[in-house]
Amino acid sequence: MLAENVEGNFFVDSSCINCGACRHYAPEVFAGTGTSSFVKKQPQGETEEFITKQALLACPTASIGMIEKLDLTSARNAFPLSMATDIYLNGFNHRNSYGAHSYFIQSETGNWLVDSPRFVRDLVKKFEEMGGLDYIFLTHRDDVSEAHRYAQHFGAKRIIHQLESDAQKDAEIILEGDKVHQISLGEIHFTPGHTQGHLVLLWDTRYLFTGDHFAWIPSLHQFGSFRNACWYSWEKQIESVQRMEAFHDVEAVFPWHGKWGMVDKQQFPHIIRKSVEWMHSVK
Ligand SMILES: [Fe+2]
C-alpha cells in the first residue's frame, strides 16, 4: 500500500504503473504523485463510491484495493458506460496497452470497437446483447491489446494502417497512404506523429476518437498532444493536429491515453488553433 493514500477503505498499492485511468474516472478520489496514483480522498456518498469502484475495475494492474471488500456487481454491470448518443466507454483497461481507454460505438450501420479493452466475459456478453461487433478500429500499434480475440469471437474486421500493421499482421482491413477513408458513418484520417501510421476516427462528424494523438490534459486545462510520448515526429504531430481544424462539428474527444473531453458547439477549430500554438512552444 502506498504511503500517500489517505486512511480509509480504498487504497492504491505499489504495482500501480501510473497510467492515470483511475484519475480519469474519479478525479475527486485519485491523484498522482508523478510516478503513481494514490487515494487523495476516500469517496463520500454513493456517487463517488460508484465511480471509485469503476476506477478499480478499469485499473489494468489491479492496483486499487479495498480493506473491506465491497460488492462490485452494479459497478461491473454498468460497463460499457454511456458517454454520448451511441458512444460507450468500455473500462477493463489492459496492461499491454499501458492502461489505455477503449470505446464501443453502436450503430445501425455496424457496431465498432475503438481500440481494445481486456477480453472480459461480462463485456463480451454486453457487446453480444448490443448487437455484436462489426469493425475493430485500431488507432496505432500500441493499442491492439486483445483485438484479435474480439475479432475472432465476433467475426469483426480489424482496421489498421499499413505502417502499424506489424502489430496486427492478420488484420482484415489494412489502410495505406494518407487519404481519408469512409466506412459506414466513420471517417478515418491519417495522423502521423505519435507513431508513423497513426489514425483517428471521426464518427458522424461529431465524435472524435484520437488514440494517442490528442487528448484533454487536465494539468494544463486544455487539449493537446503528449510531447514526452511522441515516438515518431513532433513536427508531424503538430501538422496532424493542425489538419483537424477542419473538424467543425466535433462535440467530444475520446482518447486512448489521457482524459476524454466535451467540446462546446463549433468551438473545435478554436481549440485546435490554441493547441497548436501551445504545441509549437513545447520543445
Ligand atoms: Fe501509443
Boltz pocket constraint, residues with backbone or C-beta under 6 A from the ligand:
constraints:
  - pocket:
      binder: B
      contacts: [[A, 140], [A, 142], [A, 143], [A, 194], [A, 212], [A, 229]]
      max_distance: 6.0
